[in-house]
Amino acid sequence: MTLKFKPTLAAALFAVAFAAPVDAQTAATPASVAAHYATLVHANYQDTLTGAQALQQAIKAFTAAPSQTTLDAARKAWLQAREFYGQTEAFRFYGGPIDDDNGPEGQLNAWPMDESYVDYVDGKKTAGIVNNRKQAITKKALASLNEKGGEENVATGWHAIEFMLWGQDLSETGPGNRSFEDFVDGKAPNADRRRQYLNVVTELLIDDLNMLVKAWAPGAKNNFRAKFEKGGNESLRKMYVAMGSLSRGELAGERLEVALASQDQEDEHSCFSDNTHRDAVTNAKGIENVWLGRYVRADGSTLQGPSLRDLVAAKDAALAQKTSQQIRSSVLAAESIPAPFDRAIVQGSAGRAKIEATIQSLTAQSNDIVAAAAAIGITKLTLVQP
Amino acid sequence: MRRAALAAAVVVTAATAALIVSVDTQAEPASADLLGEMTGGSTTVWATGRNAFSFPAANLPDDERTRFVIGNSFFKRNWVETPASTTARDGLGPHFLARSCAACHMHDGRGEPPPWQRGISDEEPLALLLRLSVPGQDAHGGPKPHPVYGDQLNTASVQGVKPEARVRLRWEPVHGRFADGTPYTLQKPIYQTDRFGYGALGKSTLVSPRIAPQVIGVGLLEAIAESDILANADTQARQPGPIKGKPNRVWDVFAEREMVGRFGWKANVATLAHQTAGAFQGDLGITSTRFSHETCTLAQVDCRAAPSGAEPGGVEIEDKTIEDVVFYQAALAPPARRNVRDPQVLRGQQLFTQAQCAVCHRPSYTTAEGPFPRLTSKAVSGQTIWPYTDLLLHDMGDALADGRPDFLANGRQWKTPPLWGIGLIRDVNGHMRLLHDGRADGVLEAVLWHGGEAEDSKQQVLRFNEADRRALVAFVESL
């Protein structure tokens, strides 16, 4: 039996090696796939951290000298960093460093956000932590206030920063348009606290990203990566759980279907900056990265190595091909969703069909992912075969 | 042949560790889940970590997943005061406890009381509700609401309306010893209420604290046949010994009839729909078709004068939205057990059975169907599930008694809570506060609070050595 299949297997391996860049010719085995995944995760978190550090510099410059120019620079840095964070969401949902019992996911990326929990909103000028001078603004205090008394009581993370930079989105056509003068003493009440809030909440973001980079750093004896690389099929199972859960539950479900049904801006992931269309694309790309073992780094270089696709292709080439195509279709469909997302979801918008197509593709892909897992003997997922 | 006989023996005797260990040495067919690893049958998700309680049933069809996520969005969404720019989610209060379902059921999980280490708590308990009543019964045989404060004490209110009261918590240590001399200390909560908005409660008021439990698997629990629950009571009645569970019988406003209660700490609610619409009204102040009036009493003039989030004669949450929230909860999957073949866990399972825990915490059922087809996915029907409850009321002794009857439940009785998912509360909510008001910190403390019908079981656990105590906890935490 073994002999009979050997030539085919060798050919498959050769094809894989040939397709991959010269620096990654390792054959796909569960161990090599898990190890390469760890390298990819680390690189993605590292790029996100680098982006967040640039954001922090921009926020320091903005709060030191608030102006339209410095505010625009901070907004641009936020959007840039989000390009990489969005892809890391394909590493959630299996109780890894991002969302185990101590994981910072809720502190980093909780949404939707009741913005009146943090600062003033239209019609409520004194709302929020910023305007309550009795409330200390420290990393510890904000961390403990986050999600206290409700999942929408978001005090920290990307979307709290987004709200501080853009403010409520009250515009039909564009994003929020908070004035830089909100951060200028004498121009707006509690401007000092707004500056402090923005800096403290960004420090917390950096801390959390640093923790994630460390958890996935190579060469450490006791970090999560060390265990993950030795995890065999269990590690592959985790990769599948993440891809399937992000595909169907989170991206297709909570981020697209809910907004499509409610047609309400409040259900938009990055509702202050109008960046939700990019969130959809980066999430879909993150799933593709994991499946293909490929990641384009911030410096433009490509990381490529043994992947789940390779393992599945060795068992069922047609299924691997079908899954790859479906995942690619989802990325393309997400890229076709027009901005701003809050206009695309309303009745009569041509954007709705694009969103629906993305949902359909992601749903089909989640079923392919389950089948692809089964093809290499992995069944204990959060989804089952329909 | 030998394998088949063995399998049958394990099912019938609820398993001795020796049998299970020998099962474990052989490759199992996927269909024979003798250890209840797949807690919710085909609905089971293999999940740990922060999201462990938030996944839909693994077998939920694609088209129903849309409804699940829409229901979820209303479960976690903050409701706001009227008037507001949003009309879809206004109408909070006038009196309320929380702004969203998820405020108390955080990440579909379990609430906790303020920590006892601080002495008198300086913060309002969140996720802890004080039920109120006065002696007597309402028209349906339920508790008679307090004439001024209604059936629960709401500690928050909209602008221009007084909160009903402030709740404070004080803890008193309760010391004890295991038979081997090891001391332990439990913390007994003492509830204090002050700053009343509408005058004192009065001496005859009955008060019962209740904490928000995890939501997983409630659709499966709802799909257990009433006849199975009644059979539990019959079985216990026939057996010798002190354990004599009783079903509660309660009025259900959705079914418009009396049914066997299964939700709430006293099984005082029969269906998820009633539980959900009742909580929208009672806890958030959101009115709906079946619970159409704000809970303001005659004496609460400011409450009655507060603006409504509804059009005149209308309600604040649409039927469809309530139904989606019910559907969502009914589809939340119980996560699979962990470490089922770990020798310590297997030893604990043996001790659990030996100490008669499994009499009330009945391991397994095969589900029938939910009460309202349009509110529950078929995915929960016909599943072999492992919730570890008989859904019956039991006298739990003086230490836990609240002295407040609730339909057929007397002041010493509590419903056996399901144990599934208990070992993941720490993952999801970062604490392990158990029992009806979260007074127990961890499984062993919860066991030590047991009394009444469970006194003999507790006495057995008190005689366990440390290794056996750890094994028992390891088993329960594997659920």
Interface residues (C-beta under 8 A of the other chain):
Chain A: R92 F93 Y94 G95 G96 D99 D100 D101 G103 E105 G106 P112 D114 D122 G123 E147 K148 G149 G150 E151 E152 N153 R237 V241 S245 R248 G249 G253 E254 E257 V258 A261 S262 D264 E266 D267 T363 N367 K380 L381 T382 L383 V384 P386
Chain B: S42 V45 W46 A47 T48 G49 R50 N51 A52 F55 P56 A58 N59 P61 D62 R65 T66 F68 V69 I70 N72 S73 K76 R77 N78 A84 S85 T86 A88 R89 A98 R99 S100 A102 A103 M106 H107 L126 A333 A336 R426 D427 V428 G430
